[in-house]
C-alpha cells in the first residue's frame, strides 16, 4: 500500500508541476503582451507630444493637427484601458499560478514524508532481519 501511495502522490506532484509550468508559460506570454501595450502607449504619447503646438498654424492645418492629436490621444486612451484590463487578467493568472505552486509544494512535502516513512520502515525491517540472522548464528554457535 505504501508504494502505491507514493506512486500516486508522485503522479499528483508531476501533474501539479506540469500545471505550474503551463501557468508560468501563460504568464510569460501575458508579460510579453503587457510590454507591447506599454511600448505602444509610449509611442502614441510620443506621437501626440511631438506634433507640436497647433495655435500658430493656418486654420486648416491647425484643425488637422488638432484632429490628429485627438485621434492619437483616443487611441492611447483605448490602449491604456486595454492595458489595465490585461493587467487585471494577469493578476488573476498570478493568483492561479501561486495557488498551483502552493498545491504542488504541499503535495511534494506529503510525498517526501511518505517516502521518509517508507525508508524508515524498510530500514527497520532490514535491522530486524539482520538481528534475526545474528541470533540464528549465535544459537548455532552455542549448540
Residue pairs with C-beta under 8 A, 6 or more apart in sequence:
2 114
2 117
2 118
2 121
3 118
5 114
6 111
6 114
6 115
6 118
9 107
9 110
9 111
9 114
10 111
12 107
12 111
13 104
13 107
13 108
13 111
16 100
16 103
16 104
16 107
17 104
19 100
19 104
20 97
20 100
20 101
20 104
23 93
23 96
23 97
23 100
24 97
26 93
27 90
27 93
27 94
27 97
30 86
30 89
30 90
30 93
31 90
33 86
34 83
34 86
34 87
34 90
37 79
37 82
37 83
37 86
38 83
40 79
41 76
41 79
41 80
41 83
44 72
44 73
44 75
44 76
44 79
45 76
47 72
48 68
48 69
48 72
48 73
48 76
51 65
51 68
51 69
51 72
52 65
54 61
54 62
54 65
54 66
54 69
55 62
57 65
